[in-house]
């Protein structure tokens, strides 16, 4: 009944995924509002989750035994009500975390 929310959600998803990829982060082939950033190192994953939270970004660090040791990831859920400012803040913090922990995939 309110298709503008679905449209806005997809705009947010596409914008955020592009931002993460531009940083060089590995997000897999997700096609939903749940977006993983695959880190693959339990220690770095834990530190990344802590750094994100300390900078006002709530995420879910997913680690062993929920996933295999090499599949540690940070998982986020987007909403239609997130603004571009929200998304940009999260992307800026991910860029900061990447500079500190070098979590981007090697190119």
Gaussian input, Z-matrix of N, CA and C with variables (Angstrom, degrees):
# hf/3-21g

backbone

0 1
 N
 C     1     B1
 C     2     B2     1     A1
 N     3     B3     2     A2     1     D1
 C     4     B4     3     A3     2     D2
 C     5     B5     4     A4     3     D3
 N     6     B6     5     A5     4     D4
 C     7     B7     6     A6     5     D5
 C     8     B8     7     A7     6     D6
 N     9     B9     8     A8     7     D7
 C    10    B10     9     A9     8     D8
 C    11    B11    10    A10     9     D9
 N    12    B12    11    A11    10    D10
 C    13    B13    12    A12    11    D11
 C    14    B14    13    A13    12    D12
 N    15    B15    14    A14    13    D13
 C    16    B16    15    A15    14    D14
 C    17    B17    16    A16    15    D15
 N    18    B18    17    A17    16    D16
 C    19    B19    18    A18    17    D17
 C    20    B20    19    A19    18    D18
 N    21    B21    20    A20    19    D19
 C    22    B22    21    A21    20    D20
 C    23    B23    22    A22    21    D21
 N    24    B24    23    A23    22    D22
 C    25    B25    24    A24    23    D23
 C    26    B26    25    A25    24    D24
 N    27    B27    26    A26    25    D25
 C    28    B28    27    A27    26    D26
 C    29    B29    28    A28    27    D27
 N    30    B30    29    A29    28    D28
 C    31    B31    30    A30    29    D29
 C    32    B32    31    A31    30    D30
 N    33    B33    32    A32    31    D31
 C    34    B34    33    A33    32    D32
 C    35    B35    34    A34    33    D33
 N    36    B36    35    A35    34    D34
 C    37    B37    36    A36    35    D35
 C    38    B38    37    A37    36    D36
 N    39    B39    38    A38    37    D37
 C    40    B40    39    A39    38    D38
 C    41    B41    40    A40    39    D39
 N    42    B42    41    A41    40    D40
 C    43    B43    42    A42    41    D41
 C    44    B44    43    A43    42    D42
 N    45    B45    44    A44    43    D43
 C    46    B46    45    A45    44    D44
 C    47    B47    46    A46    45    D45
 N    48    B48    47    A47    46    D46
 C    49    B49    48    A48    47    D47
 C    50    B50    49    A49    48    D48
 N    51    B51    50    A50    49    D49
 C    52    B52    51    A51    50    D50
 C    53    B53    52    A52    51    D51
 N    54    B54    53    A53    52    D52
 C    55    B55    54    A54    53    D53
 C    56    B56    55    A55    54    D54
 N    57    B57    56    A56    55    D55
 C    58    B58    57    A57    56    D56
 C    59    B59    58    A58    57    D57
 N    60    B60    59    A59    58    D58
 C    61    B61    60    A60    59    D59
 C    62    B62    61    A61    60    D60
 N    63    B63    62    A62    61    D61
 C    64    B64    63    A63    62    D62
 C    65    B65    64    A64    63    D63
 N    66    B66    65    A65    64    D64
 C    67    B67    66    A66    65    D65
 C    68    B68    67    A67    66    D66
 N    69    B69    68    A68    67    D67
 C    70    B70    69    A69    68    D68
 C    71    B71    70    A70    69    D69
 N    72    B72    71    A71    70    D70
 C    73    B73    72    A72    71    D71
 C    74    B74    73    A73    72    D72
 N    75    B75    74    A74    73    D73
 C    76    B76    75    A75    74    D74
 C    77    B77    76    A76    75    D75
 N    78    B78    77    A77    76    D76
 C    79    B79    78    A78    77    D77
 C    80    B80    79    A79    78    D78
 N    81    B81    80    A80    79    D79
 C    82    B82    81    A81    80    D80
 C    83    B83    82    A82    81    D81
 N    84    B84    83    A83    82    D82
 C    85    B85    84    A84    83    D83
 C    86    B86    85    A85    84    D84
 N    87    B87    86    A86    85    D85
 C    88    B88    87    A87    86    D86
 C    89    B89    88    A88    87    D87
 N    90    B90    89    A89    88    D88
 C    91    B91    90    A90    89    D89
 C    92    B92    91    A91    90    D90
 N    93    B93    92    A92    91    D91
 C    94    B94    93    A93    92    D92
 C    95    B95    94    A94    93    D93
 N    96    B96    95    A95    94    D94
 C    97    B97    96    A96    95    D95
 C    98    B98    97    A97    96    D96
 N    99    B99    98    A98    97    D97
 C   100   B100    99    A99    98    D98
 C   101   B101   100   A100    99    D99
 N   102   B102   101   A101   100   D100
 C   103   B103   102   A102   101   D101
 C   104   B104   103   A103   102   D102
 N   105   B105   104   A104   103   D103
 C   106   B106   105   A105   104   D104
 C   107   B107   106   A106   105   D105
 N   108   B108   107   A107   106   D106
 C   109   B109   108   A108   107   D107
 C   110   B110   109   A109   108   D108
 N   111   B111   110   A110   109   D109
 C   112   B112   111   A111   110   D110
 C   113   B113   112   A112   111   D111
 N   114   B114   113   A113   112   D112
 C   115   B115   114   A114   113   D113
 C   116   B116   115   A115   114   D114
 N   117   B117   116   A116   115   D115
 C   118   B118   117   A117   116   D116
 C   119   B119   118   A118   117   D117
 N   120   B120   119   A119   118   D118
 C   121   B121   120   A120   119   D119
 C   122   B122   121   A121   120   D120
 N   123   B123   122   A122   121   D121
 C   124   B124   123   A123   122   D122
 C   125   B125   124   A124   123   D123
 N   126   B126   125   A125   124   D124
 C   127   B127   126   A126   125   D125
 C   128   B128   127   A127   126   D126
 N   129   B129   128   A128   127   D127
 C   130   B130   129   A129   128   D128
 C   131   B131   130   A130   129   D129
 N   132   B132   131   A131   130   D130
 C   133   B133   132   A132   131   D131
 C   134   B134   133   A133   132   D132
 N   135   B135   134   A134   133   D133
 C   136   B136   135   A135   134   D134
 C   137   B137   136   A136   135   D135
 N   138   B138   137   A137   136   D136
 C   139   B139   138   A138   137   D137
 C   140   B140   139   A139   138   D138
 N   141   B141   140   A140   139   D139
 C   142   B142   141   A141   140   D140
 C   143   B143   142   A142   141   D141
 N   144   B144   143   A143   142   D142
 C   145   B145   144   A144   143   D143
 C   146   B146   145   A145   144   D144
 N   147   B147   146   A146   145   D145
 C   148   B148   147   A147   146   D146
 C   149   B149   148   A148   147   D147
 N   150   B150   149   A149   148   D148
 C   151   B151   150   A150   149   D149
 C   152   B152   151   A151   150   D150
 N   153   B153   152   A152   151   D151
 C   154   B154   153   A153   152   D152
 C   155   B155   154   A154   153   D153
 N   156   B156   155   A155   154   D154
 C   157   B157   156   A156   155   D155
 C   158   B158   157   A157   156   D156
 N   159   B159   158   A158   157   D157
 C   160   B160   159   A159   158   D158
 C   161   B161   160   A160   159   D159
 N   162   B162   161   A161   160   D160
 C   163   B163   162   A162   161   D161
 C   164   B164   163   A163   162   D162
 N   165   B165   164   A164   163   D163
 C   166   B166   165   A165   164   D164
 C   167   B167   166   A166   165   D165
 N   168   B168   167   A167   166   D166
 C   169   B169   168   A168   167   D167
 C   170   B170   169   A169   168   D168
 N   171   B171   170   A170   169   D169
 C   172   B172   171   A171   170   D170
 C   173   B173   172   A172   171   D171
 N   174   B174   173   A173   172   D172
 C   175   B175   174   A174   173   D173
 C   176   B176   175   A175   174   D174
 N   177   B177   176   A176   175   D175
 C   178   B178   177   A177   176   D176
 C   179   B179   178   A178   177   D177
 N   180   B180   179   A179   178   D178
 C   181   B181   180   A180   179   D179
 C   182   B182   181   A181   180   D180
 N   183   B183   182   A182   181   D181
 C   184   B184   183   A183   182   D182
 C   185   B185   184   A184   183   D183
 N   186   B186   185   A185   184   D184
 C   187   B187   186   A186   185   D185
 C   188   B188   187   A187   186   D186
 N   189   B189   188   A188   187   D187
 C   190   B190   189   A189   188   D188
 C   191   B191   190   A190   189   D189
 N   192   B192   191   A191   190   D190
 C   193   B193   192   A192   191   D191
 C   194   B194   193   A193   192   D192
 N   195   B195   194   A194   193   D193
 C   196   B196   195   A195   194   D194
 C   197   B197   196   A196   195   D195
 N   198   B198   197   A197   196   D196
 C   199   B199   198   A198   197   D197
 C   200   B200   199   A199   198   D198
 N   201   B201   200   A200   199   D199
 C   202   B202   201   A201   200   D200
 C   203   B203   202   A202   201   D201
 N   204   B204   203   A203   202   D202
 C   205   B205   204   A204   203   D203
 C   206   B206   205   A205   204   D204
 N   207   B207   206   A206   205   D205
 C   208   B208   207   A207   206   D206
 C   209   B209   208   A208   207   D207
 N   210   B210   209   A209   208   D208
 C   211   B211   210   A210   209   D209
 C   212   B212   211   A211   210   D210
 N   213   B213   212   A212   211   D211
 C   214   B214   213   A213   212   D212
 C   215   B215   214   A214   213   D213
 N   216   B216   215   A215   214   D214
 C   217   B217   216   A216   215   D215
 C   218   B218   217   A217   216   D216
 N   219   B219   218   A218   217   D217
 C   220   B220   219   A219   218   D218
 C   221   B221   220   A220   219   D219
 N   222   B222   221   A221   220   D220
 C   223   B223   222   A222   221   D221
 C   224   B224   223   A223   222   D222
 N   225   B225   224   A224   223   D223
 C   226   B226   225   A225   224   D224
 C   227   B227   226   A226   225   D225
 N   228   B228   227   A227   226   D226
 C   229   B229   228   A228   227   D227
 C   230   B230   229   A229   228   D228
 N   231   B231   230   A230   229   D229
 C   232   B232   231   A231   230   D230
 C   233   B233   232   A232   231   D231
 N   234   B234   233   A233   232   D232
 C   235   B235   234   A234   233   D233
 C   236   B236   235   A235   234   D234
 N   237   B237   236   A236   235   D235
 C   238   B238   237   A237   236   D236
 C   239   B239   238   A238   237   D237
 N   240   B240   239   A239   238   D238
 C   241   B241   240   A240   239   D239
 C   242   B242   241   A241   240   D240
 N   243   B243   242   A242   241   D241
 C   244   B244   243   A243   242   D242
 C   245   B245   244   A244   243   D243
 N   246   B246   245   A245   244   D244
 C   247   B247   246   A246   245   D245
 C   248   B248   247   A247   246   D246
 N   249   B249   248   A248   247   D247
 C   250   B250   249   A249   248   D248
 C   251   B251   250   A250   249   D249
 N   252   B252   251   A251   250   D250
 C   253   B253   252   A252   251   D251
 C   254   B254   253   A253   252   D252
 N   255   B255   254   A254   253   D253
 C   256   B256   255   A255   254   D254
 C   257   B257   256   A256   255   D255
 N   258   B258   257   A257   256   D256
 C   259   B259   258   A258   257   D257
 C   260   B260   259   A259   258   D258
 N   261   B261   260   A260   259   D259
 C   262   B262   261   A261   260   D260
 C   263   B263   262   A262   261   D261
 N   264   B264   263   A263   262   D262
 C   265   B265   264   A264   263   D263
 C   266   B266   265   A265   264   D264
 N   267   B267   266   A266   265   D265
 C   268   B268   267   A267   266   D266
 C   269   B269   268   A268   267   D267
 N   270   B270   269   A269   268   D268
 C   271   B271   270   A270   269   D269
 C   272   B272   271   A271   270   D270
 N   273   B273   272   A272   271   D271
 C   274   B274   273   A273   272   D272
 C   275   B275   274   A274   273   D273
 N   276   B276   275   A275   274   D274
 C   277   B277   276   A276   275   D275
 C   278   B278   277   A277   276   D276
 N   279   B279   278   A278   277   D277
 C   280   B280   279   A279   278   D278
 C   281   B281   280   A280   279   D279
 N   282   B282   281   A281   280   D280
 C   283   B283   282   A282   281   D281
 C   284   B284   283   A283   282   D282
 N   285   B285   284   A284   283   D283
 C   286   B286   285   A285   284   D284
 C   287   B287   286   A286   285   D285
 N   288   B288   287   A287   286   D286
 C   289   B289   288   A288   287   D287
 C   290   B290   289   A289   288   D288
 N   291   B291   290   A290   289   D289
 C   292   B292   291   A291   290   D290
 C   293   B293   292   A292   291   D291
 N   294   B294   293   A293   292   D292
 C   295   B295   294   A294   293   D293
 C   296   B296   295   A295   294   D294
 N   297   B297   296   A296   295   D295
 C   298   B298   297   A297   296   D296
 C   299   B299   298   A298   297   D297
 N   300   B300   299   A299   298   D298
 C   301   B301   300   A300   299   D299
 C   302   B302   301   A301   300   D300
 N   303   B303   302   A302   301   D301
 C   304   B304   303   A303   302   D302
 C   305   B305   304   A304   303   D303
 N   306   B306   305   A305   304   D304
 C   307   B307   306   A306   305   D305
 C   308   B308   307   A307   306   D306
 N   309   B309   308   A308   307   D307
 C   310   B310   309   A309   308   D308
 C   311   B311   310   A310   309   D309
 N   312   B312   311   A311   310   D310
 C   313   B313   312   A312   311   D311
 C   314   B314   313   A313   312   D312
 N   315   B315   314   A314   313   D313
 C   316   B316   315   A315   314   D314
 C   317   B317   316   A316   315   D315
 N   318   B318   317   A317   316   D316
 C   319   B319   318   A318   317   D317
 C   320   B320   319   A319   318   D318

   B1=1.4403
   B2=1.5292
   B3=1.3227
   B4=1.4577
   B5=1.5376
   B6=1.3289
   B7=1.4700
   B8=1.5233
   B9=1.3074
   B10=1.4613
   B11=1.5337
   B12=1.3349
   B13=1.4706
   B14=1.5224
   B15=1.3063
   B16=1.4631
   B17=1.5293
   B18=1.3212
   B19=1.4658
   B20=1.5263
   B21=1.3321
   B22=1.4670
   B23=1.5229
   B24=1.3246
   B25=1.4620
   B26=1.5195
   B27=1.3348
   B28=1.4595
   B29=1.5223
   B30=1.3121
   B31=1.4668
   B32=1.5240
   B33=1.3392
   B34=1.4636
   B35=1.5238
   B36=1.3234
   B37=1.4684
   B38=1.5198
   B39=1.3147
   B40=1.4667
   B41=1.5305
   B42=1.3023
   B43=1.4698
   B44=1.5355
   B45=1.3220
   B46=1.4656
   B47=1.5253
   B48=1.3226
   B49=1.4701
   B50=1.5296
   B51=1.3172
   B52=1.4626
   B53=1.5250
   B54=1.3342
   B55=1.4574
   B56=1.5125
   B57=1.3251
   B58=1.4626
   B59=1.5226
   B60=1.3352
   B61=1.4667
   B62=1.5250
   B63=1.3273
   B64=1.4603
   B65=1.5314
   B66=1.3332
   B67=1.4652
   B68=1.5292
   B69=1.3343
   B70=1.4620
   B71=1.5122
   B72=1.3324
   B73=1.4575
   B74=1.5203
   B75=1.3212
   B76=1.4651
   B77=1.5258
   B78=1.3442
   B79=1.4700
   B80=1.5260
   B81=1.3131
   B82=1.4541
   B83=1.5135
   B84=1.3127
   B85=1.4658
   B86=1.5278
   B87=1.3118
   B88=1.4546
   B89=1.5266
   B90=1.3118
   B91=1.4636
   B92=1.5226
   B93=1.3280
   B94=1.4647
   B95=1.5244
   B96=1.3074
   B97=1.4601
   B98=1.5275
   B99=1.3163
   B100=1.4649
   B101=1.5219
   B102=1.3278
   B103=1.4599
   B104=1.5224
   B105=1.3384
   B106=1.4634
   B107=1.5273
   B108=1.3129
   B109=1.4627
   B110=1.5178
   B111=1.3198
   B112=1.4536
   B113=1.5234
   B114=1.3230
   B115=1.4581
   B116=1.5259
   B117=1.3242
   B118=1.4575
   B119=1.5184
   B120=1.3020
   B121=1.4589
   B122=1.5235
   B123=1.3333
   B124=1.4616
   B125=1.5284
   B126=1.3199
   B127=1.4593
   B128=1.5328
   B129=1.3289
   B130=1.4630
   B131=1.5289
   B132=1.3197
   B133=1.4632
   B134=1.5308
   B135=1.3215
   B136=1.4541
   B137=1.5240
   B138=1.3257
   B139=1.4656
   B140=1.5245
   B141=1.3181
   B142=1.4592
   B143=1.5254
   B144=1.3270
   B145=1.4621
   B146=1.5160
   B147=1.3317
   B148=1.4614
   B149=1.5282
   B150=1.3283
   B151=1.4649
   B152=1.5309
   B153=1.3145
   B154=1.4623
   B155=1.5284
   B156=1.3353
   B157=1.4611
   B158=1.5278
   B159=1.3265
   B160=1.4645
   B161=1.5286
   B162=1.3308
   B163=1.4636
   B164=1.5210
   B165=1.3336
   B166=1.4576
   B167=1.5157
   B168=1.3419
   B169=1.4640
   B170=1.5238
   B171=1.3318
   B172=1.4578
   B173=1.5212
   B174=1.3134
   B175=1.4567
   B176=1.5186
   B177=1.3165
   B178=1.4476
   B179=1.5239
   B180=1.3367
   B181=1.4565
   B182=1.5342
   B183=1.3152
   B184=1.4630
   B185=1.5247
   B186=1.3332
   B187=1.4576
   B188=1.5230
   B189=1.3095
   B190=1.4513
   B191=1.5222
   B192=1.3233
   B193=1.4542
   B194=1.5308
   B195=1.3385
   B196=1.4677
   B197=1.5269
   B198=1.3302
   B199=1.4668
   B200=1.5209
   B201=1.3166
   B202=1.4609
   B203=1.5248
   B204=1.3206
   B205=1.4621
   B206=1.5235
   B207=1.3291
   B208=1.4650
   B209=1.5291
   B210=1.3233
   B211=1.4679
   B212=1.5224
   B213=1.3208
   B214=1.4691
   B215=1.5221
   B216=1.3106
   B217=1.4680
   B218=1.5138
   B219=1.3114
   B220=1.4570
   B221=1.5239
   B222=1.3167
   B223=1.4596
   B224=1.5221
   B225=1.3313
   B226=1.4599
   B227=1.5227
   B228=1.3155
   B229=1.4609
   B230=1.5183
   B231=1.3108
   B232=1.4674
   B233=1.5190
   B234=1.3344
   B235=1.4606
   B236=1.5233
   B237=1.2909
   B238=1.4660
   B239=1.5204
   B240=1.3119
   B241=1.4615
   B242=1.5280
   B243=1.3368
   B244=1.4645
   B245=1.5272
   B246=1.3226
   B247=1.4610
   B248=1.5276
   B249=1.3102
   B250=1.4709
   B251=1.5287
   B252=1.3266
   B253=1.4670
   B254=1.5217
   B255=1.3456
   B256=1.4675
   B257=1.5258
   B258=1.3218
   B259=1.4636
   B260=1.5229
   B261=1.3213
   B262=1.4689
   B263=1.5231
   B264=1.3225
   B265=1.4673
   B266=1.5246
   B267=1.3253
   B268=1.4654
   B269=1.5272
   B270=1.3259
   B271=1.4664
   B272=1.5294
   B273=1.3221
   B274=1.4589
   B275=1.5286
   B276=1.3235
   B277=1.4609
   B278=1.5259
   B279=1.3291
   B280=1.4681
   B281=1.5281
   B282=1.3124
   B283=1.4607
   B284=1.5337
   B285=1.3192
   B286=1.4642
   B287=1.5339
   B288=1.3306
   B289=1.4678
   B290=1.5251
   B291=1.3205
   B292=1.4582
   B293=1.5300
   B294=1.3217
   B295=1.4698
   B296=1.5184
   B297=1.3316
   B298=1.4586
   B299=1.5306
   B300=1.3476
   B301=1.4763
   B302=1.5267
   B303=1.3220
   B304=1.4658
   B305=1.5323
   B306=1.3206
   B307=1.4637
   B308=1.5149
   B309=1.3318
   B310=1.4637
   B311=1.5210
   B312=1.3161
   B313=1.4713
   B314=1.5270
   B315=1.2866
   B316=1.4636
   B317=1.5224
   B318=1.3149
   B319=1.4691
   B320=1.4988
   A1=112.23
   A2=117.56
   A3=121.29
   A4=108.90
   A5=116.32
   A6=120.25
   A7=113.85
   A8=118.30
   A9=119.91
   A10=111.42
   A11=117.20
   A12=119.54
   A13=111.32
   A14=116.37
   A15=119.71
   A16=109.71
   A17=116.60
   A18=121.11
   A19=110.36
   A20=116.87
   A21=120.71
   A22=111.43
   A23=117.11
   A24=120.17
   A25=110.62
   A26=117.29
   A27=120.12
   A28=112.11
   A29=117.05
   A30=119.11
   A31=110.52
   A32=116.31
   A33=120.42
   A34=111.68
   A35=116.41
   A36=120.58
   A37=110.19
   A38=116.62
   A39=120.48
   A40=111.83
   A41=117.52
   A42=122.48
   A43=110.46
   A44=116.03
   A45=121.20
   A46=111.56
   A47=115.94
   A48=119.18
   A49=110.66
   A50=117.61
   A51=120.79
   A52=110.33
   A53=116.96
   A54=120.97
   A55=112.56
   A56=116.95
   A57=120.58
   A58=111.01
   A59=116.39
   A60=120.20
   A61=111.12
   A62=117.62
   A63=121.29
   A64=111.34
   A65=117.02
   A66=121.20
   A67=110.05
   A68=116.13
   A69=121.09
   A70=113.35
   A71=116.52
   A72=120.57
   A73=110.88
   A74=115.09
   A75=122.37
   A76=108.56
   A77=116.29
   A78=120.31
   A79=113.02
   A80=117.61
   A81=119.96
   A82=111.53
   A83=116.18
   A84=120.59
   A85=111.71
   A86=115.79
   A87=120.64
   A88=111.70
   A89=116.15
   A90=122.83
   A91=109.43
   A92=115.05
   A93=118.91
   A94=109.32
   A95=115.99
   A96=121.74
   A97=111.71
   A98=117.38
   A99=122.26
   A100=106.88
   A101=115.56
   A102=120.63
   A103=109.58
   A104=117.00
   A105=119.88
   A106=110.94
   A107=116.06
   A108=121.43
   A109=104.43
   A110=115.21
   A111=121.06
   A112=109.75
   A113=115.16
   A114=121.11
   A115=110.63
   A116=117.25
   A117=120.66
   A118=115.85
   A119=118.12
   A120=122.59
   A121=106.74
   A122=116.50
   A123=121.23
   A124=111.44
   A125=117.12
   A126=121.12
   A127=110.65
   A128=117.18
   A129=120.70
   A130=110.84
   A131=116.86
   A132=121.20
   A133=110.42
   A134=115.62
   A135=120.74
   A136=110.95
   A137=116.88
   A138=120.83
   A139=111.40
   A140=117.45
   A141=121.37
   A142=110.45
   A143=117.01
   A144=120.68
   A145=111.53
   A146=116.58
   A147=121.48
   A148=110.75
   A149=117.12
   A150=121.08
   A151=111.26
   A152=116.39
   A153=120.13
   A154=110.34
   A155=116.52
   A156=120.75
   A157=110.99
   A158=116.98
   A159=120.58
   A160=111.99
   A161=116.46
   A162=121.58
   A163=112.56
   A164=116.61
   A165=121.46
   A166=116.06
   A167=117.78
   A168=121.22
   A169=108.72
   A170=117.01
   A171=121.54
   A172=109.67
   A173=115.78
   A174=121.85
   A175=108.93
   A176=115.95
   A177=121.61
   A178=109.15
   A179=118.74
   A180=119.23
   A181=108.55
   A182=116.61
   A183=122.28
   A184=107.03
   A185=116.21
   A186=120.81
   A187=110.89
   A188=115.08
   A189=122.64
   A190=109.23
   A191=119.51
   A192=129.49
   A193=114.64
   A194=118.22
   A195=119.86
   A196=110.67
   A197=116.57
   A198=123.29
   A199=107.09
   A200=117.19
   A201=119.57
   A202=109.72
   A203=117.05
   A204=121.96
   A205=112.59
   A206=117.17
   A207=120.60
   A208=113.49
   A209=117.49
   A210=121.39
   A211=113.90
   A212=118.00
   A213=121.10
   A214=109.13
   A215=115.62
   A216=120.45
   A217=110.91
   A218=114.74
   A219=122.87
   A220=105.47
   A221=116.60
   A222=119.91
   A223=109.94
   A224=114.71
   A225=121.38
   A226=109.69
   A227=115.04
   A228=121.20
   A229=108.40
   A230=115.82
   A231=120.90
   A232=110.24
   A233=114.28
   A234=121.40
   A235=109.00
   A236=115.63
   A237=120.80
   A238=110.66
   A239=117.46
   A240=121.22
   A241=113.51
   A242=117.63
   A243=118.31
   A244=108.26
   A245=115.53
   A246=120.45
   A247=109.55
   A248=116.65
   A249=120.52
   A250=109.59
   A251=117.00
   A252=120.66
   A253=111.05
   A254=117.13
   A255=120.53
   A256=110.02
   A257=115.35
   A258=120.37
   A259=110.68
   A260=117.29
   A261=120.53
   A262=111.22
   A263=117.69
   A264=120.09
   A265=109.76
   A266=116.73
   A267=120.09
   A268=110.90
   A269=117.28
   A270=120.78
   A271=110.75
   A272=117.31
   A273=120.47
   A274=111.37
   A275=117.03
   A276=120.05
   A277=110.08
   A278=117.90
   A279=119.79
   A280=110.76
   A281=116.86
   A282=119.86
   A283=110.09
   A284=116.83
   A285=122.40
   A286=110.71
   A287=116.46
   A288=121.15
   A289=110.02
   A290=116.60
   A291=120.02
   A292=111.32
   A293=117.22
   A294=120.01
   A295=111.26
   A296=117.28
   A297=121.36
   A298=112.21
   A299=116.75
   A300=120.63
   A301=114.01
   A302=116.86
   A303=121.57
   A304=111.22
   A305=115.14
   A306=120.93
   A307=113.38
   A308=118.05
   A309=120.67
   A310=109.85
   A311=114.87
   A312=119.71
   A313=109.25
   A314=115.86
   A315=120.40
   A316=109.36
   A317=116.25
   A318=120.76
   A319=109.96
   D1=-19.42
   D2=179.65
   D3=-130.75
   D4=74.33
   D5=-173.57
   D6=-64.14
   D7=-16.23
   D8=179.80
   D9=-62.47
   D10=-28.77
   D11=179.87
   D12=-71.48
   D13=-39.85
   D14=177.04
   D15=-65.19
   D16=-42.58
   D17=178.25
   D18=-61.27
   D19=-46.02
   D20=-179.78
   D21=-64.26
   D22=-39.29
   D23=178.39
   D24=-60.32
   D25=-46.25
   D26=-179.87
   D27=-66.50
   D28=-34.25
   D29=174.44
   D30=-62.87
   D31=-42.81
   D32=178.07
   D33=-64.11
   D34=-44.09
   D35=-179.98
   D36=-59.25
   D37=-50.85
   D38=-177.46
   D39=-64.22
   D40=-41.18
   D41=178.96
   D42=-62.49
   D43=-47.41
   D44=-176.34
   D45=-68.45
   D46=-43.81
   D47=178.15
   D48=-60.25
   D49=-43.61
   D50=178.54
   D51=-60.64
   D52=-42.13
   D53=178.73
   D54=-61.84
   D55=-43.09
   D56=178.07
   D57=-64.65
   D58=-42.74
   D59=179.02
   D60=-65.49
   D61=-37.15
   D62=178.47
   D63=-62.52
   D64=-31.52
   D65=175.93
   D66=-72.49
   D67=-23.76
   D68=-178.18
   D69=102.42
   D70=13.35
   D71=-178.00
   D72=-81.53
   D73=148.96
   D74=-178.92
   D75=-91.36
   D76=118.12
   D77=-178.94
   D78=-118.70
   D79=3.15
   D80=-179.02
   D81=68.78
   D82=-153.02
   D83=-176.86
   D84=-117.15
   D85=38.70
   D86=-178.26
   D87=-60.26
   D88=140.94
   D89=177.82
   D90=-128.88
   D91=44.80
   D92=179.40
   D93=-147.71
   D94=-177.37
   D95=179.01
   D96=-80.01
   D97=-3.79
   D98=175.91
   D99=-98.52
   D100=114.75
   D101=-172.05
   D102=-119.59
   D103=121.94
   D104=176.23
   D105=-93.45
   D106=145.86
   D107=166.00
   D108=-112.43
   D109=109.66
   D110=-175.18
   D111=-81.30
   D112=119.62
   D113=-178.91
   D114=-107.00
   D115=-43.09
   D116=172.72
   D117=82.71
   D118=-5.31
   D119=179.08
   D120=-123.82
   D121=119.06
   D122=-174.53
   D123=-58.36
   D124=-43.49
   D125=-177.57
   D126=-65.05
   D127=-49.91
   D128=179.20
   D129=-63.67
   D130=-36.94
   D131=179.13
   D132=-61.95
   D133=-44.42
   D134=179.05
   D135=-64.28
   D136=-45.12
   D137=177.70
   D138=-63.21
   D139=-41.49
   D140=179.48
   D141=-61.21
   D142=-45.31
   D143=178.34
   D144=-59.91
   D145=-41.85
   D146=178.88
   D147=-65.44
   D148=-45.99
   D149=-179.43
   D150=-63.42
   D151=-41.53
   D152=178.57
   D153=-60.73
   D154=-47.65
   D155=-179.16
   D156=-63.35
   D157=-42.51
   D158=178.70
   D159=-61.30
   D160=-23.25
   D161=179.44
   D162=-102.93
   D163=18.49
   D164=172.38
   D165=84.88
   D166=14.48
   D167=-179.80
   D168=-112.15
   D169=112.79
   D170=179.08
   D171=-84.73
   D172=124.59
   D173=176.73
   D174=-137.32
   D175=174.12
   D176=174.69
   D177=-114.81
   D178=105.97
   D179=172.74
   D180=-71.73
   D181=125.44
   D182=-178.73
   D183=-110.77
   D184=121.03
   D185=-175.41
   D186=-139.18
   D187=173.75
   D188=174.99
   D189=-53.24
   D190=134.43
   D191=12.27
   D192=-95.22
   D193=5.25
   D194=178.83
   D195=-65.54
   D196=-33.34
   D197=174.38
   D198=-134.81
   D199=166.76
   D200=179.00
   D201=-64.88
   D202=161.62
   D203=-177.37
   D204=-54.11
   D205=-38.79
   D206=-176.86
   D207=-83.97
   D208=-0.76
   D209=-177.75
   D210=-110.44
   D211=22.47
   D212=177.71
   D213=-58.01
   D214=143.24
   D215=-177.02
   D216=-154.75
   D217=162.53
   D218=170.68
   D219=-105.43
   D220=128.44
   D221=-179.31
   D222=-114.62
   D223=135.96
   D224=178.95
   D225=-128.42
   D226=153.85
   D227=175.71
   D228=-122.00
   D229=127.38
   D230=178.19
   D231=-96.51
   D232=155.93
   D233=176.33
   D234=-129.36
   D235=159.48
   D236=177.42
   D237=-64.89
   D238=-26.11
   D239=-177.31
   D240=-83.56
   D241=-4.77
   D242=172.12
   D243=-67.14
   D244=137.01
   D245=178.08
   D246=-93.12
   D247=167.29
   D248=175.27
   D249=-59.24
   D250=-34.97
   D251=178.21
   D252=-63.38
   D253=-41.59
   D254=176.07
   D255=-59.92
   D256=-48.92
   D257=-176.69
   D258=-64.72
   D259=-41.71
   D260=179.07
   D261=-64.47
   D262=-38.48
   D263=177.63
   D264=-61.89
   D265=-46.14
   D266=179.67
   D267=-62.68
   D268=-41.47
   D269=178.82
   D270=-64.92
   D271=-39.55
   D272=177.69
   D273=-63.49
   D274=-39.64
   D275=178.14
   D276=-68.42
   D277=-39.91
   D278=176.34
   D279=-61.85
   D280=-38.24
   D281=177.95
   D282=-63.73
   D283=-41.74
   D284=176.47
   D285=-61.60
   D286=-47.64
   D287=179.35
   D288=-60.64
   D289=-41.76
   D290=179.33
   D291=-62.30
   D292=-40.81
   D293=178.71
   D294=-63.82
   D295=-36.36
   D296=-178.28
   D297=-78.64
   D298=-39.16
   D299=-171.11
   D300=-110.13
   D301=-9.37
   D302=-177.42
   D303=51.91
   D304=62.63
   D305=-178.93
   D306=-95.89
   D307=-7.35
   D308=179.64
   D309=-69.34
   D310=151.05
   D311=177.96
   D312=-68.36
   D313=147.26
   D314=177.37
   D315=-71.62
   D316=134.54
   D317=-178.93
   D318=-103.64

